[in-house]
Amino acid sequence: MPQRSLAFVLLIAMMFSASSSAPQAAGPIAVMLIDGESGGPWHKWQLTTPVLKKELEDSGLFKVDVVTAPAATGELTGFKPVFSNYRVVVLNYDAPDDRWPADLKKSFEDYVSNGGGVVIVHAADNAFPGWQAYSEMIGIGGWRGRTEKAGPFWYVENGTVTLDEKPGNAGSHGARVPFSVSVRDTAHPITKGLPAAWMHQGDELYARLRGPGKNMTILATAHSDPANGGSGHDEPMLMVLSYGKGRIFHTALGHDVNAMSCVGFIATFQRGTEWAATGNVTQKVPASFPTADTISYRAAIAEMDPNYKKGLNALDTAK
C-alpha cells in the first residue's frame, strides 16, 4: 500500500478510535416517583404528583417515571418496583408499617445503602413509623403513633440543634399561612447561594417531629409560632442524611399544589433531588427566588390546582 494511502487509513482509524472512546453526553437523571396512598384526605397525591413530575422535568435534568402503589388495606405482595433502574426515588407516599412486605423493604434498604438517592416530600415523613431503617433514612417524622420511643424531638434553639427527650406524640402544624424559612447551612450544595431568609408560600409548618436523626444535617428551619398552634421552636424544614452510601434529601414543605408553586419549594426540591442522585448541584438559584419579605410563586404550577380559578387556593385562617 502506498505510504500516502497508509497514512490516510491510520488517520481515519485514529479518528474513529478517539470518537468512540470520547465521553458521551450524560442523559437525564432517572427518577422513580412513588405515590398511591396517604394517611387521610388532606394530602392529595393525585394532584401533587403531576406537580412534582413537572417541576423536575422542567429543569431539563430529570426523566421521571411515576410508580403508583395499588390501593390496599393490607400487604402489597405484588408491588415490586425495580429501584436499581433509577438514580433517585422520590416519595410522595404515606403508608402504614404493614403495607410493604419484608422483601420489598429489604430491596429498598439495599438500594439506598448501595448508593441510591432518596427524596422525602412532606407527608412521606409520616410513613412507616415502625420501620427502623426508614426512620433512619428520614431522620425525623410525625404522626402515625410516633412517641418518644421513635427518638427525641429535634429543633434549633438559639442557633443550636437541640434534642428534646421529653415524652409526647410526634407531629403538629398550625393553619396554612406564609412563613419565613431560615438557611442554617450556607455551604451545602443545596442551599449554597440562597438568601439567608426567604418567604414561603402558605403551607403546613411541620413541628414536633421526632426520630433518631442519625447522620442528619439540618439545612433550613422555620419558626413555629405559638400564636398559630406552633411549638415556639425553630423547626427543621430542609434536611440531608446518609444511609450507607445513599444520600437523602428531606423537605418538610409541600402540603399541596399551592405550597409547591412557591419558587422556594421548586428550587430546593430540584436542587435536593439532583444532590440526592449525584452528590452535586449544577442548577443556578433562579432570579425569581423569594426574598426575606417577598413571596414568589409560579402561576403555571399554581393553576394545576383545580380550585385555582376560584382564587389562589384559599389558605386556612390563622387562629
C-alpha positions in Angstrom: 0.0 0.0 0.0 1.4 3.5 -0.9 2.6 5.4 2.1 0.1 8.2 1.5 -2.8 5.8 1.5 -1.5 4.0 4.6 -1.2 7.3 6.4 -4.8 8.2 5.5 -6.1 4.8 6.7 -4.2 5.3 10.0 -5.6 8.8 10.4 -9.2 7.5 9.9 -8.6 4.7 12.3 -7.2 7.1 15.0 -10.2 9.5 14.5 -12.7 6.6 14.8 -10.9 5.3 17.9 -10.9 8.8 19.5 -14.5 9.4 18.7 -15.7 6.0 20.0 -13.7 6.4 23.3 -14.7 10.1 23.9 -17.1 10.6 26.8 -20.7 10.8 25.7 -23.1 13.5 27.0 -24.9 12.3 30.1 -28.6 11.5 29.7 -31.2 12.8 32.1 -31.2 11.5 35.7 -33.7 8.7 36.0 -36.2 9.3 38.8 -38.8 7.0 40.3 -41.7 9.0 41.9 -43.8 6.7 44.2 -47.3 7.7 45.1 -50.6 5.9 45.7 -51.5 6.4 49.4 -51.9 9.0 52.1 -52.8 8.9 55.7 -56.1 10.7 55.0 -57.8 13.0 52.6 -55.6 16.0 53.4 -52.7 15.1 51.2 -54.0 14.7 47.6 -51.2 12.9 45.9 -53.3 12.6 42.7 -52.9 16.4 42.4 -49.4 16.9 43.8 -47.6 14.1 41.9 -48.1 15.7 38.5 -46.7 18.9 40.0 -43.6 17.2 41.3 -43.0 15.5 38.0 -43.4 18.7 36.1 -41.1 20.6 38.4 -38.3 18.1 38.0 -38.7 17.7 34.2 -38.9 21.4 33.7 -35.4 21.7 34.9 -34.2 19.7 32.0 -32.1 17.4 34.2 -34.6 14.6 35.0 -36.7 11.9 33.4 -39.5 10.9 35.8 -41.4 7.7 35.9 -44.4 7.7 38.2 -45.0 4.4 40.0 -48.3 4.2 41.8 -48.6 1.7 44.5 -52.0 -0.1 44.3 -54.6 0.8 46.9 -54.8 -1.8 49.6 -55.8 -2.4 53.2 -53.1 -5.0 53.8 -49.7 -6.0 52.5 -48.7 -5.2 48.9 -47.4 -8.6 48.0 -47.5 -7.9 44.2 -45.9 -4.5 44.3 -42.2 -4.9 43.2 -40.7 -1.7 41.8 -37.2 -2.1 40.4 -35.4 0.6 42.4 -32.0 -0.2 40.8 -33.2 1.2 37.4 -33.2 4.7 38.9 -30.6 7.2 40.4 -33.1 8.6 42.9 -36.5 7.7 44.3 -38.9 10.5 45.3 -41.5 9.5 47.8 -44.8 11.4 47.7 -46.3 8.5 49.7 -47.5 7.8 53.2 -48.4 4.3 54.2 -48.6 2.3 57.5 -46.0 -0.2 58.6 -47.7 -3.3 57.2 -48.2 -2.0 53.7 -44.8 -3.1 52.3 -43.8 -6.8 52.8 -40.4 -7.6 54.3 -38.8 -8.4 50.9 -39.8 -5.0 49.5 -38.5 -3.2 52.5 -35.2 -5.1 52.2 -35.0 -4.3 48.5 -35.4 -0.6 49.3 -32.8 -0.7 52.1 -30.3 -2.4 49.8 -30.9 0.2 47.1 -30.2 3.1 49.4 -27.3 1.5 51.3 -25.6 0.8 48.0 -25.8 4.4 46.9 -29.4 5.0 45.6 -30.7 8.5 46.3 -34.0 9.3 48.1 -36.1 12.4 48.4 -38.8 12.6 51.1 -41.6 15.1 50.4 -43.7 16.4 53.2 -46.1 13.7 54.5 -43.7 10.9 53.3 -42.1 11.6 56.7 -45.4 10.3 58.3 -45.0 6.8 56.7 -43.8 3.5 58.2 -43.3 4.6 61.8 -42.1 1.1 62.9 -39.6 0.5 60.1 -36.3 1.3 61.7 -34.3 1.6 58.5 -36.9 4.1 57.1 -36.8 6.1 60.3 -33.0 6.4 59.9 -33.4 7.5 56.3 -35.9 10.3 57.1 -34.3 11.3 60.3 -37.4 12.6 61.9 -41.1 12.1 61.3 -44.6 12.7 62.7 -48.0 11.2 63.3 -49.0 7.5 62.9 -48.5 6.9 66.6 -44.9 8.1 66.9 -43.9 8.9 70.5 -40.7 9.2 72.5 -39.9 5.6 71.5 -39.2 6.9 68.0 -36.5 9.3 69.3 -36.2 12.8 70.6 -37.8 16.0 69.2 -35.4 17.9 67.0 -35.3 21.6 66.7 -33.0 24.6 66.7 -32.8 26.9 69.8 -30.6 29.9 70.0 -28.7 28.7 66.9 -28.0 25.3 68.4 -29.5 21.9 67.3 -31.5 20.6 70.3 -32.6 17.0 71.0 -35.5 17.1 73.4 -36.2 13.7 75.1 -39.5 14.7 76.8 -42.4 12.4 76.1 -45.2 13.2 73.7 -46.7 12.5 70.4 -44.9 13.5 67.2 -46.2 15.8 64.6 -48.3 19.0 64.6 -48.9 22.1 62.5 -50.9 25.3 62.6 -53.1 26.9 59.9 -51.6 27.2 56.5 -50.1 30.7 56.3 -46.9 32.1 54.7 -43.8 31.9 56.8 -40.1 32.7 56.7 -37.5 29.9 56.1 -34.0 30.5 57.5 -31.0 28.8 56.0 -28.8 27.2 58.7 -26.1 25.7 56.4 -24.9 28.1 53.7 -22.2 25.8 52.5 -24.2 22.8 51.5 -24.7 22.5 47.7 -28.5 22.5 48.0 -28.6 25.8 50.0 -25.5 27.5 48.8 -26.4 30.8 47.2 -29.9 31.0 48.7 -30.9 34.1 50.7 -30.3 33.8 54.4 -34.1 34.0 54.9 -36.9 33.8 52.4 -40.7 33.8 52.5 -42.5 30.6 51.7 -46.0 30.4 50.2 -48.7 29.3 52.6 -48.0 25.8 53.8 -48.3 23.4 56.8 -45.3 24.2 59.0 -44.5 20.9 60.5 -43.5 20.9 64.1 -42.7 18.5 66.9 -41.1 15.9 64.6 -39.1 13.3 66.3 -36.8 10.4 65.4 -33.2 9.1 65.5 -31.8 11.9 63.4 -28.8 9.7 62.6 -26.3 11.2 60.1 -28.7 14.2 59.7 -27.8 17.8 58.9 -30.5 20.5 59.2 -30.1 22.9 56.2 -33.1 25.2 57.0 -35.7 25.9 59.6 -38.8 27.9 60.2 -40.2 29.3 63.4 -43.3 27.6 64.6 -45.4 30.4 66.1 -47.3 29.6 69.3 -49.9 32.1 68.1 -50.7 29.7 65.3 -50.7 26.5 67.3 -46.9 26.2 67.0 -44.2 24.8 69.2 -42.3 28.0 69.8 -39.2 26.5 68.3 -37.3 26.8 65.0 -38.3 23.6 63.3 -36.4 21.6 60.6 -37.7 22.2 57.1 -34.9 21.0 54.9 -32.5 18.2 55.9 -30.0 15.9 54.3 -29.0 12.5 55.6 -26.9 9.5 54.7 -27.8 5.8 54.9 -24.9 3.6 53.9 -23.7 5.0 50.6 -27.1 6.6 49.9 -27.9 10.3 50.1 -31.3 11.5 51.3 -32.9 14.9 50.9 -35.9 15.5 53.2 -38.2 18.5 52.7 -41.0 19.0 55.2 -42.5 21.6 52.8 -45.1 20.8 50.2 -48.6 20.2 51.6 -50.5 20.9 48.4 -50.2 22.4 44.9 -50.4 25.9 46.4 -47.3 25.3 48.6 -45.5 23.5 45.8 -46.0 26.5 43.5 -43.6 28.6 45.6 -40.3 29.2 43.8 -38.5 28.4 47.0 -40.0 25.0 47.2 -39.4 24.3 43.5 -35.8 25.3 43.6 -34.9 23.4 46.7 -36.8 20.4 45.5 -35.0 20.4 42.2 -31.6 21.0 43.8 -32.2 18.5 46.5 -33.2 15.8 44.0 -30.0 16.5 41.9 -27.9 16.3 45.1 -29.5 13.0 46.2 -28.9 11.5 42.8 -25.3 12.8 42.2 -23.9 14.5 45.2 -23.6 17.8 43.3 -25.8 20.7 42.4 -25.3 22.3 39.0 -28.5 24.4 38.9 -28.4 28.2 39.5 -30.6 29.9 42.0 -33.4 31.4 40.0 -33.7 35.2 39.8 -37.3 34.9 40.9 -36.3 33.1 44.2 -38.3 34.7 47.1 -36.7 37.2 49.4 -36.9 37.9 53.1 -40.1 39.9 52.6 -41.5 38.7 49.3 -43.3 35.6 48.3 -42.7 34.3 44.8 -44.7 31.6 43.0 -45.1 30.1 39.5 -48.5 30.7 38.1 -48.1 27.7 35.8 -47.8 25.5 38.8 -50.5 27.1 41.0 -53.0 26.8 38.2 -52.6 23.0 38.3 -54.9 23.1 41.3 -58.5 22.6 40.2 -59.5 25.4 42.6 -57.1 27.9 41.2 -59.7 29.7 39.0 -61.8 30.2 42.1 -59.0 32.2 43.7 -55.4 31.3 44.8 -56.4 28.1 46.7 -57.6 29.9 49.8 -55.4 29.2 52.8 -56.5 28.3 56.3 -57.4 31.2 58.5 -54.8 31.6 61.3 -56.3 31.1 64.7 
